[in-house]
């Protein structure tokens, strides 16, 4: 694949509207996998201690697919944000990659489903820790800010004429 991930090319830059202060950015991706020769694994495992990844990006049939397989092999739970992935290889290949990931890697969900699931998980966590009503309201407001980021990033993609499914 000629010209794929060449440092300094516009295709390797993050769209400025998608970045906010405080975002963690891992640079230096040179292969389909974002884990290969980058600090992503270290950041996710040691610094952030996450166990679930929500995948978004281009190209569904190569980079997203490769990331999904590698994330599964590293024991992460994987969710593919169907509204936030696309392919330059055509609709048929894109749909095939989504079906393959749904069958082998994790869950392919619409952004609304991801946001609803995150809210349910947050409310369960609040109930499990016995938080009072005031704490419930504070956590809910913080959660809505975080979940709003996914909605905001989807809106930015629509404004940039990224295909929506």
Backbone as CSV, one residue per row, in Angstrom:
resi,resn,N_x,N_y,N_z,CA_x,CA_y,CA_z,C_x,C_y,C_z
1,UNK,0.848,-1.164,0.000,0.000,0.000,0.000,0.898,1.233,0.000
2,UNK,1.006,1.881,-1.076,1.874,3.044,-1.220,1.303,4.246,-0.483
3,UNK,2.153,4.924,0.268,1.759,6.157,0.928,0.975,5.985,2.209
4,UNK,0.889,4.771,2.729,0.105,4.527,3.942,0.906,4.941,5.174
5,UNK,0.334,5.833,5.980,0.919,6.271,7.253,2.331,6.821,7.129
6,UNK,2.563,7.677,6.162,3.856,8.330,6.023,3.854,9.567,6.918
7,UNK,4.804,9.613,7.854,4.880,10.712,8.813,4.942,12.046,8.071
8,UNK,4.122,12.983,8.534,4.085,14.308,7.923,3.011,14.469,6.860
9,UNK,2.440,13.362,6.392,1.376,13.446,5.386,0.061,13.827,6.071
10,UNK,-0.803,14.537,5.363,-2.084,14.947,5.965,-2.912,13.765,6.476
11,UNK,-2.776,12.615,5.863,-3.571,11.456,6.269,-3.159,10.905,7.626
12,UNK,-2.032,11.345,8.167,-1.611,10.873,9.490,-1.956,11.865,10.591
13,UNK,-2.499,13.001,10.227,-2.820,14.032,11.215,-4.221,13.828,11.786
14,UNK,-4.376,14.159,13.042,-5.679,14.090,13.690,-6.439,15.359,13.360
15,UNK,-7.702,15.217,12.986,-8.534,16.375,12.675,-8.629,17.241,13.936
16,UNK,-8.191,18.496,13.865,-8.140,19.348,15.062,-9.448,19.416,15.852
17,UNK,-10.591,19.402,15.185,-11.872,19.483,15.878,-12.160,18.248,16.733
18,UNK,-11.407,17.178,16.532,-11.621,15.955,17.306,-10.775,15.896,18.567
19,UNK,-9.898,16.867,18.752,-8.988,16.861,19.900,-9.426,17.921,20.900
20,UNK,-9.369,17.545,22.164,-9.628,18.536,23.212,-8.447,18.501,24.172
21,UNK,-8.224,19.577,24.917,-7.114,19.598,25.880,-7.221,18.421,26.851
22,UNK,-6.112,17.787,27.098,-6.093,16.653,28.018,-6.238,15.299,27.347
23,UNK,-6.555,15.262,26.047,-6.649,13.983,25.344,-5.279,13.307,25.301
24,UNK,-5.275,11.999,25.475,-4.044,11.218,25.326,-3.881,10.918,23.840
25,UNK,-2.710,11.207,23.288,-2.447,10.957,21.872,-1.211,10.074,21.756
26,UNK,-1.349,8.972,21.034,-0.225,8.079,20.769,0.154,8.277,19.312
27,UNK,1.369,8.689,19.086,1.832,8.948,17.714,2.795,7.861,17.262
28,UNK,3.084,7.843,15.995,4.098,6.947,15.454,3.562,5.660,14.869
29,UNK,2.252,5.569,14.618,1.675,4.366,14.022,2.197,4.235,12.600
30,UNK,2.843,3.100,12.335,3.433,2.880,11.007,2.870,1.655,10.301
31,UNK,2.027,0.925,10.967,1.436,-0.290,10.414,-0.073,-0.252,10.632
32,UNK,-0.753,-1.271,10.157,-2.205,-1.327,10.357,-2.571,-1.350,11.837
33,UNK,-1.765,-2.013,12.647,-2.065,-2.117,14.070,-1.556,-0.891,14.829
34,UNK,-2.403,-0.264,15.628,-1.928,0.855,16.445,-1.077,0.387,17.625
35,UNK,-1.038,-0.916,17.883,-0.223,-1.450,18.975,1.226,-1.680,18.550
36,UNK,1.448,-1.905,17.246,2.777,-2.251,16.743,3.753,-1.076,16.880
37,UNK,4.802,-1.256,17.673,5.861,-0.254,17.859,5.355,1.120,18.307
38,UNK,4.290,1.126,19.119,3.813,2.377,19.722,3.675,2.136,21.230
39,UNK,3.351,3.194,21.952,3.142,3.091,23.398,1.683,2.845,23.769
40,UNK,0.850,2.490,22.798,-0.573,2.342,23.073,-0.856,1.275,24.135
41,UNK,-0.246,0.110,24.007,-0.471,-0.954,24.984,-0.100,-0.523,26.388
42,UNK,1.043,0.130,26.526,1.489,0.631,27.831,0.488,1.643,28.389
43,UNK,0.064,2.575,27.547,-0.875,3.601,27.978,-2.186,2.981,28.450
44,UNK,-2.726,2.055,27.675,-4.009,1.454,28.024,-3.912,0.567,29.263
45,UNK,-2.855,-0.238,29.349,-2.725,-1.206,30.440,-2.269,-0.577,31.743
46,UNK,-1.210,0.183,31.681,-0.586,0.660,32.915,-1.066,2.026,33.355
47,UNK,-1.225,2.915,32.410,-1.573,4.291,32.771,-3.077,4.459,32.989
48,UNK,-3.863,3.953,32.035,-5.316,4.144,32.097,-6.057,2.939,32.674
49,UNK,-5.429,1.776,32.651,-5.999,0.532,33.175,-7.393,0.246,32.625
50,UNK,-7.522,0.309,31.316,-8.812,0.039,30.686,-8.943,-1.447,30.362
51,UNK,-10.179,-1.891,30.232,-10.410,-3.278,29.836,-11.306,-3.385,28.602
52,UNK,-11.845,-2.247,28.159,-12.742,-2.225,27.009,-12.316,-1.110,26.063
53,UNK,-12.261,-1.429,24.774,-11.928,-0.429,23.765,-13.122,-0.227,22.841
54,UNK,-13.369,1.020,22.485,-14.372,1.351,21.470,-13.587,1.809,20.246
55,UNK,-13.710,1.059,19.154,-12.932,1.345,17.950,-13.700,2.254,17.002
56,UNK,-12.970,3.217,16.433,-13.514,4.123,15.437,-12.392,4.453,14.464
57,UNK,-12.727,4.757,13.227,-11.696,5.199,12.292,-11.847,4.649,10.899
58,UNK,-10.825,4.905,10.160,-10.709,4.473,8.777,-9.466,3.580,8.740
59,UNK,-9.443,2.558,8.234,-10.189,1.849,7.247,-10.751,0.590,7.883
60,UNK,-12.052,0.407,7.806,-12.711,-0.730,8.447,-12.063,-2.050,8.051
61,UNK,-11.668,-2.172,6.795,-11.176,-3.447,6.267,-9.699,-3.702,6.537
62,UNK,-8.997,-2.747,7.116,-7.576,-2.988,7.411,-7.240,-2.525,8.826
63,UNK,-7.125,-1.247,9.052,-6.676,-0.733,10.356,-7.637,-1.062,11.487
64,UNK,-8.916,-0.832,11.299,-9.892,-1.118,12.353,-9.950,-2.616,12.610
65,UNK,-9.982,-3.397,11.547,-10.014,-4.855,11.661,-8.779,-5.375,12.390
66,UNK,-7.605,-4.910,12.002,-6.352,-5.339,12.634,-6.322,-4.939,14.102
67,UNK,-6.724,-3.728,14.398,-6.766,-3.259,15.781,-7.712,-4.126,16.599
68,UNK,-8.850,-4.456,16.029,-9.821,-5.294,16.734,-9.271,-6.665,17.070
69,UNK,-8.631,-7.313,16.106,-8.045,-8.633,16.368,-6.943,-8.541,17.424
70,UNK,-6.075,-7.550,17.286,-4.987,-7.440,18.256,-5.506,-7.094,19.642
71,UNK,-6.510,-6.243,19.723,-7.095,-5.902,21.022,-7.720,-7.143,21.664
72,UNK,-8.410,-7.948,20.876,-8.992,-9.185,21.387,-7.894,-10.132,21.865
73,UNK,-6.818,-10.239,21.103,-5.693,-11.091,21.497,-5.024,-10.602,22.778
74,UNK,-5.170,-9.314,23.088,-4.605,-8.741,24.313,-5.634,-8.728,25.452
75,UNK,-6.739,-9.420,25.249,-7.784,-9.602,26.262,-8.604,-8.355,26.578
76,UNK,-8.691,-7.426,25.655,-9.615,-6.312,25.819,-10.988,-6.749,25.323
77,UNK,-12.034,-6.188,25.916,-13.364,-6.298,25.321,-13.387,-5.250,24.216
78,UNK,-13.968,-5.583,23.086,-13.926,-4.689,21.928,-15.338,-4.362,21.456
79,UNK,-15.574,-3.065,21.293,-16.814,-2.548,20.720,-16.419,-1.766,19.476
80,UNK,-17.074,-2.026,18.374,-16.822,-1.284,17.143,-17.966,-0.288,16.966
81,UNK,-17.641,0.997,16.944,-18.648,2.051,16.779,-19.021,2.132,15.307
82,UNK,-20.103,1.461,14.940,-20.483,1.328,13.529,-20.678,2.669,12.836
83,UNK,-21.128,3.682,13.588,-21.346,5.011,12.999,-20.048,5.796,12.848
84,UNK,-18.960,5.258,13.393,-17.698,6.008,13.416,-16.576,5.265,12.704
85,UNK,-16.916,4.312,11.843,-15.923,3.624,11.024,-16.375,3.675,9.566
86,UNK,-15.401,3.612,8.673,-15.733,3.567,7.251,-14.555,2.970,6.503
87,UNK,-14.770,2.689,5.236,-13.751,2.044,4.425,-13.571,2.754,3.095
88,UNK,-12.352,2.771,2.644,-12.067,3.283,1.299,-12.155,2.153,0.280
89,UNK,-12.477,0.945,0.762,-12.530,-0.230,-0.116,-13.933,-0.554,-0.604
90,UNK,-14.879,0.329,-0.360,-16.236,0.125,-0.859,-17.181,-0.436,0.187
91,UNK,-18.456,-0.242,-0.087,-19.527,-0.628,0.836,-19.534,-2.126,1.123
92,UNK,-19.356,-2.930,0.106,-19.400,-4.385,0.289,-18.299,-4.869,1.227
93,UNK,-17.081,-4.379,1.032,-15.966,-4.776,1.900,-16.157,-4.237,3.318
94,UNK,-16.656,-3.013,3.431,-16.938,-2.417,4.739,-17.938,-3.284,5.507
95,UNK,-19.045,-3.636,4.852,-20.069,-4.467,5.488,-19.516,-5.836,5.867
96,UNK,-18.690,-6.415,4.989,-18.063,-7.705,5.296,-17.186,-7.598,6.547
97,UNK,-16.383,-6.542,6.635,-15.496,-6.362,7.798,-16.309,-6.218,9.080
98,UNK,-17.418,-5.489,9.030,-18.271,-5.348,10.211,-18.871,-6.694,10.618
99,UNK,-19.329,-7.484,9.636,-19.874,-8.814,9.948,-18.801,-9.718,10.539
100,UNK,-17.599,-9.667,9.980,-16.490,-10.480,10.479,-16.151,-10.099,11.922
101,UNK,-16.073,-8.800,12.194,-15.757,-8.359,13.553,-16.869,-8.739,14.530
102,UNK,-18.121,-8.652,14.102,-19.234,-9.031,14.974,-19.176,-10.520,15.311
103,UNK,-18.716,-11.316,14.370,-18.661,-12.768,14.577,-17.435,-13.217,15.360
104,UNK,-16.349,-12.438,15.334,-15.091,-12.939,15.891,-14.431,-12.059,16.942
105,UNK,-14.735,-10.766,16.958,-13.960,-9.835,17.785,-14.758,-9.279,18.948
106,UNK,-15.945,-8.763,18.670,-16.701,-8.096,19.724,-18.057,-7.658,19.237
107,UNK,-18.488,-6.502,19.713,-19.822,-6.006,19.424,-19.735,-4.845,18.441
108,UNK,-20.520,-4.909,17.378,-20.662,-3.795,16.441,-21.950,-3.091,16.816
109,UNK,-21.819,-1.853,17.313,-22.968,-1.122,17.829,-23.024,0.292,17.254
110,UNK,-24.222,0.826,17.152,-24.404,2.226,16.766,-23.990,3.101,17.956
111,UNK,-23.624,4.334,17.681,-23.209,5.246,18.746,-24.277,5.372,19.836
112,UNK,-25.540,5.448,19.439,-26.622,5.561,20.428,-26.638,4.354,21.370
113,UNK,-26.381,3.173,20.828,-26.349,1.968,21.662,-25.161,2.001,22.631
114,UNK,-24.019,2.491,22.153,-22.826,2.586,23.001,-23.081,3.568,24.145
115,UNK,-23.645,4.718,23.824,-23.915,5.735,24.832,-24.935,5.217,25.851
116,UNK,-25.985,4.568,25.379,-26.991,4.021,26.294,-26.377,2.951,27.197
117,UNK,-25.533,2.089,26.637,-24.878,1.059,27.435,-23.942,1.641,28.480
118,UNK,-23.215,2.689,28.115,-22.317,3.340,29.074,-23.112,3.984,30.207
119,UNK,-24.246,4.578,29.872,-25.091,5.173,30.923,-25.623,4.097,31.864
120,UNK,-26.084,2.980,31.299,-26.596,1.887,32.158,-25.499,1.373,33.079
121,UNK,-24.286,1.207,32.540,-23.167,0.715,33.359,-22.848,1.698,34.473
122,UNK,-22.886,2.977,34.162,-22.609,3.983,35.178,-23.661,3.950,36.278
123,UNK,-24.921,3.861,35.911,-25.986,3.823,36.920,-25.889,2.563,37.774
124,UNK,-25.518,1.421,37.168,-25.316,0.193,37.954,-24.175,0.382,38.944
125,UNK,-23.087,1.013,38.495,-21.932,1.234,39.382,-22.321,2.142,40.551
126,UNK,-23.126,3.150,40.274,-23.584,4.045,41.334,-24.432,3.259,42.333
127,UNK,-25.343,2.455,41.829,-26.211,1.669,42.717,-25.392,0.688,43.549
128,UNK,-24.377,0.068,42.931,-23.543,-0.913,43.642,-22.752,-0.288,44.785
129,UNK,-22.354,0.989,44.627,-21.548,1.613,45.676,-22.419,2.332,46.696
130,UNK,-23.752,2.305,46.510,-24.656,2.898,47.480,-24.579,4.409,47.550
131,UNK,-24.277,5.061,46.437,-24.155,6.525,46.431,-25.505,7.169,46.722
132,UNK,-25.461,8.285,47.419,-26.703,8.998,47.701,-27.142,9.789,46.468
133,UNK,-28.303,10.406,46.551,-28.880,11.105,45.397,-27.993,12.230,44.904
134,UNK,-27.346,12.973,45.807,-26.486,14.088,45.391,-25.283,13.569,44.614
135,UNK,-24.661,12.490,45.101,-23.522,11.913,44.392,-23.969,11.370,43.033
136,UNK,-25.146,10.774,42.997,-25.703,10.254,41.747,-25.810,11.372,40.715
137,UNK,-26.288,12.540,41.136,-26.438,13.675,40.228,-25.082,14.175,39.747
138,UNK,-24.087,14.263,40.634,-22.747,14.725,40.247,-22.131,13.768,39.245
139,UNK,-22.184,12.474,39.531,-21.595,11.494,38.616,-22.338,11.516,37.287
140,UNK,-23.653,11.631,37.322,-24.434,11.666,36.090,-24.026,12.835,35.201
141,UNK,-23.820,13.999,35.808,-23.421,15.165,35.022,-22.049,14.946,34.397
142,UNK,-21.101,14.402,35.163,-19.776,14.124,34.615,-19.859,13.106,33.486
143,UNK,-20.665,12.082,33.682,-20.831,11.050,32.673,-21.389,11.630,31.384
144,UNK,-22.353,12.522,31.495,-22.945,13.113,30.306,-21.923,13.936,29.533
145,UNK,-20.996,14.573,30.228,-19.931,15.313,29.551,-19.061,14.343,28.759
146,UNK,-18.668,13.237,29.393,-17.822,12.249,28.717,-18.562,11.631,27.534
147,UNK,-19.797,11.201,27.757,-20.562,10.588,26.676,-20.869,11.608,25.582
148,UNK,-20.984,12.865,25.959,-21.205,13.910,24.969,-20.055,14.027,23.983
149,UNK,-18.856,13.623,24.401,-17.707,13.667,23.496,-17.914,12.747,22.292
150,UNK,-18.464,11.553,22.521,-18.740,10.652,21.406,-19.762,11.272,20.470
151,UNK,-20.796,11.873,21.044,-21.802,12.541,20.225,-21.182,13.710,19.458
152,UNK,-20.309,14.496,20.132,-19.668,15.649,19.498,-18.774,15.196,18.351
153,UNK,-18.006,14.147,18.580,-17.099,13.668,17.541,-17.870,13.109,16.353
154,UNK,-19.011,12.501,16.598,-19.855,12.047,15.499,-20.388,13.239,14.709
155,UNK,-20.769,14.301,15.410,-21.269,15.503,14.743,-20.179,16.148,13.898
156,UNK,-18.944,16.173,14.399,-17.825,16.730,13.638,-17.626,15.904,12.361
157,UNK,-17.696,14.580,12.475,-17.537,13.729,11.297,-18.615,14.034,10.266
158,UNK,-19.856,14.254,10.724,-20.936,14.591,9.785,-20.656,15.926,9.097
159,UNK,-20.167,16.910,9.856,-19.861,18.226,9.279,-18.761,18.137,8.231
160,UNK,-17.852,17.186,8.396,-16.740,17.024,7.459,-17.122,16.121,6.294
161,UNK,-18.410,15.806,6.169,-18.930,14.957,5.109,-18.375,13.534,5.149
162,UNK,-18.068,13.032,6.332,-17.695,11.630,6.448,-18.957,10.820,6.239
163,UNK,-18.871,9.743,5.476,-20.083,8.955,5.222,-20.698,8.441,6.511
164,UNK,-21.992,8.480,6.598,-22.722,7.940,7.742,-23.533,6.748,7.257
165,UNK,-23.666,5.777,8.096,-24.402,4.573,7.738,-25.698,4.543,8.490
